[in-house]
Amino acid sequence: MNWAILSGIEGNLTAYEAVLQDIQDQAVTDLYILGDVVGLQGDNEAIIQRLQSPRAGELEPQVCVGWWEEQCFSLYGVSGLQDAPELMAKVGGDGVKTFWKSISRESVRWLRSQHFGFHEQDCLLIHGSTVSYADELTPDTPAIELCDRLIRADANHLFCGRSGLTFECSVTPVALRSTVTTLDGVQAPQDCGKTPRQVIGVGSVGRSPGQATYTLFSPENGQLAFRSVNYGQP
Amino acid sequence: MKLAVISCIHGNYEALKAVLSDIEAQKADQIYCLGDLVGYGPYPNEVVNQIRSLEIPTCQGCWDEDIVEGLNACECSYPSQLAEHRGKLAHEWTNKEIRPDVREYLATLPLSLKRDNLCFVHGSPNSQHEYLLPSMDGFAALERVLSTDADVLFCGHTHVPYVRELADAKLSVTVKSPARSDAPQQFQATLKRIINAGSVGEPRHGRPNATYVLYDTDTAQVTLREVAYNYTKTCLAILEKGLPSIFAWRLARGMEFAERADDPTHVCER
């Protein structure tokens, strides 16, 4: 079993095609896309159609929603806050108009039918974290927050795409003395697990022009590899 | 300075009066309230009047939020399906009973309060709906305290009082990426505490007595208080006012009598 884990296509069809080409040589068995398949710059309708209709011999992509999809739902009044205030703050009124025009209502419905995340074996694959789609985990996120996100995820490997970075943070609890006192007295001490766990940033396919990054992971042996694919502009 | 921290009064005016008398007897200098003034109990307006008249700093609980925002303020408001069914009945009754000025007051309540190295919330710093149970993973609990920049986090919501000390925390973190490969970093935290104030008006620790906590800011000493009161008066009022009789039954026993949530620190997709 060998997973290819992507995120952040952001409508960049050329970058996605380059990654699909690279994946062909990697003996990949499962293809996960952790959100942000649409974005402000690319051809959103084209990428959605490409995801919906993989070619013969290609893997069926398993897609979960990301930050851009959530903005889409907000704009179309499907869920979240009305009128996409996060999007407005990020791209302004003109950007909102451009984004609105770039995605049909039918495509919004398809995006809405995609997953919140994937729990596979001891792994959680998600755009941000279980706290929020906007939760951006990076190598500089405080250790206690990374630890908390892993505990909340109830997973040994948390794969996320929000930051667009490729990284592996291994978090190991070393010690914690926890004492609980109730009206009935002091309770037996709690044993805190010491298992090392990993937060993994899977990279971004379409955010950086000319260079796509993604992640390969083998759940049987825990082997992890970050891939970087250079491609020419169309 | 001696602080009294109360929470989860839930329209139980008899219990509130008894607790306020006990606080006076204990010579507390200041009272803080962690919300859930309404819901379940028969006297939501009277409880809010009392809290307002005493100018007690209060943060907004999940029931207070739901009365302001509507029941779907959070789809995961309840720890279980049975609790949700009962809660909806109580919500509908409270929603009809409550006065407009009381609703307006509940809407003004902040989600948290700070005082020096102390932070006060209803459920957790993340949400009024999150349960900080004493069995919660220690590092996750520590993260909640650290996220407030406080040393002591006061919460309620579970209706069972406790004090949790989190000491000598250590984590090791190793970062690898195409751009960098760092030596392991050590994270350490000094002693932090979570103090759950229990419930004045809907206790669930196995006895019908009201609970709250006292905290001495000079010595950091915590005292969990249990106050007996005439709960049968509240039980009768629950029945007389047409609230579900289960609320009187469980109030008299100090128990929830519902299945536990699979995940009290639920993933809220709101």
Interface residues (C-beta under 8 A of the other chain):
Chain A: F116 T130 V131 P139 P142 A143 I144 E145 L146 C147 D148 I151 R152 L165 T166 F167 E168 C169 S170 V171 T172 P173 V174 A175 L176 R177 S178 T179 V180 T181 T182 L183 Q187 Q190 C192 G193 G201 F226 S228
Chain B: N126 P134 S135 D137 G138 F139 A140 A141 L142 E143 L146 V160 P161 Y162 V163 R164 E165 L166 A167 D168 A169 K170 L171 S172 V173 T174 V175 K176 S177 P178 R180 D182 Q185 Q186 F187 A189 H205 T211 L224 E226 T265 V267 E269
